[in-house]
């Protein structure tokens, strides 16, 4: 296993930031590490990268213990913190060469050129970092995290604040890295998780509440979402009388209600509720024009598992 965490607890005074956390991440996987603000994500990442010690438990990166073999661990990981710390007065190539010298790399100029090519920094390589857009600064951060060719890449909110084009480019870069490296990333962007992550770990109030392959998490949730269109107007009260339907909302377009014929129905039952919807239509002399059972989104799973948390 690239990352192994066993019963990690972290106390800040009397407050438990992490409570008996355990998980594993296999090699060449991209894992999304999700949780509400204050759930313990950044604390876990700081422990894995050797920035802070755990109070109890153990963790290892590529077989090296984070507490007793910290130097070996740091050779195995590349770290991109949430607030990307860069020397703004240095030029891109200068900064990457500086980072390579810290790792005592051989053939530094060749490695810097390779990182510039991999992260798409060719056009910006002779600029000062302070003159770069946020998207390109993130690329510089990824390049410095990767320059020593680590086996594990840990990234805290790598796409925060990027425009849609920059976001797509960084996602593609991370996805390509995941073919050769183990990537653990924290994010609040659920579409990002669905697009690039093989595995999802959700933490809430310092404890793991979900840990599975992304596709399995989407299937295993009990909540069902059904979009149905009738040929006549229907009221919310009528729809809530359908057996097993918990919530009914009219479908909107740009925040505006379209009509009273098209509804999004929610059920927390494991039973398929579509038959009950058809029976309701027959009983009320309605025709069902469309009926779609939507695949659960990671965002829905996240909300379901963390709904009692206030950020």
C-alpha positions, 0 to 999 in steps of 0.5 A, spaced: 500 500 500 502 506 498 498 510 504 496 506 510 493 509 516 492 505 523 487 508 528 490 515 528 488 520 533 490 527 533 488 532 539 489 539 540 488 540 547 482 537 549 479 537 542 479 531 537 481 533 530 481 526 528 478 520 532 481 513 531 482 514 523 484 508 519 484 507 511 489 504 506 490 507 499 493 502 493 498 504 488 497 508 482 490 510 485 487 517 485 483 518 492 478 524 493 479 525 501 472 529 502 469 532 508 466 539 511 470 545 513 473 543 520 472 535 519 480 533 519 482 533 512 488 538 512 490 535 519 490 528 516 494 531 510 499 534 515 500 528 519 502 524 512 507 529 510 510 529 517 508 537 518 505 535 525 505 529 529 499 524 531 497 523 538 496 516 537 496 511 532 501 510 526 501 511 519 506 509 513 508 512 506 510 506 501 512 502 508 516 508 511 513 510 518 511 518 518 513 518 525 520 514 526 522 515 518 520 522 517 526 523 512 524 517 508 517 519 508 519 526 505 523 523 499 517 519 497 511 524 497 510 531 493 506 536 497 501 541 494 498 545 500 492 549 500 495 556 500 501 554 495 507 557 498 511 560 492 517 565 492 514 570 488 520 574 486 523 568 483 523 566 476 519 559 474 526 556 472 530 559 477 525 556 483 524 549 480 532 549 480 532 551 487 527 546 489 531 541 485 538 543 489 534 542 496 533 535 493 540 534 491 538 532 484 543 530 479 542 533 472 537 538 475 536 542 468 534 536 465 529 535 470 526 542 470 525 542 463 521 535 464 517 538 469 516 544 465 513 540 459 509 536 463 505 541 467 505 546 461 509 551 463 513 552 457 510 559 455 511 562 462 518 559 464 522 565 463 517 569 467 517 571 475 512 567 479 509 573 481 507 575 474 503 568 473 495 567 473 493 563 479 492 557 474 500 557 472 502 558 479 498 552 481 502 548 475 508 551 478 506 548 485 505 541 482 512 542 478 515 543 485 511 537 488 513 532 483 520 534 481 524 529 485 519 524 482 515 522 488 511 515 489 505 519 492 502 526 491 498 529 496 494 535 494 490 540 498 484 544 494 489 544 488 483 547 484 480 552 488 479 559 485 481 557 478 477 559 472 473 553 468 479 552 463 484 552 468 480 547 472 479 543 466 487 543 465 489 542 472 484 536 472 487 533 466 494 534 469 492 530 475 489 525 472 495 523 467 499 523 474 495 518 477 497 513 472 504 513 474 503 515 482 498 515 487 495 521 488 491 523 494 487 530 494 482 534 498 477 538 494 470 541 495 468 540 488 464 534 487 464 534 480 472 533 480 471 527 484 466 524 479 471 526 474 478 523 476 478 519 483 478 512 483 476 512 490 473 516 495 474 517 503 469 521 506 471 524 513 466 527 518 467 530 525 474 527 525 471 520 523 471 516 517 464 515 514 465 512 507 471 509 504 469 506 497 470 506 490 467 512 487 462 508 482 460 503 488 459 509 493 454 512 487 450 505 487 450 504 495 446 510 497 439 509 499 437 515 496 433 515 490 432 521 485 426 520 480 425 526 475 418 525 472 413 529 467 406 528 467 401 531 462 397 535 467 399 540 473 400 536 480 401 539 487 406 537 492 401 535 497 399 530 492 406 527 490 407 526 497 402 522 498 405 517 494 408 511 498 415 512 499 416 519 496 420 523 502 420 530 498 417 533 491 420 539 488 418 542 481 424 542 476 427 549 475 431 552 470 435 558 472 432 558 478 425 559 475 420 554 476 418 551 469 411 548 471 407 544 475 408 538 471 415 536 472 418 534 478 424 531 482 422 526 487 426 523 492 425 517 496 430 514 502 427 507 500 431 501 497 425 499 493 424 501 486 419 507 487 417 507 479 411 503 480 408 507 485 409 513 481 405 509 475 400 507 480 399 514 482 398 517 475 393 511 473 389 513 480 389 520 478 387 520 470 394 522 469 399 520 463 407 519 465 410 523 459 417 522 462 420 518 468 428 518 469 431 514 475 438 519 476 444 516 478 446 518 485 452 524 485 457 524 490 455 531 492 448 527 494 452 522 498 456 527 501 450 531 503 447 524 506 453 522 510 455 529 513 448 533 513 448 534 521 455 538 520 455 545 520 461 549 517 
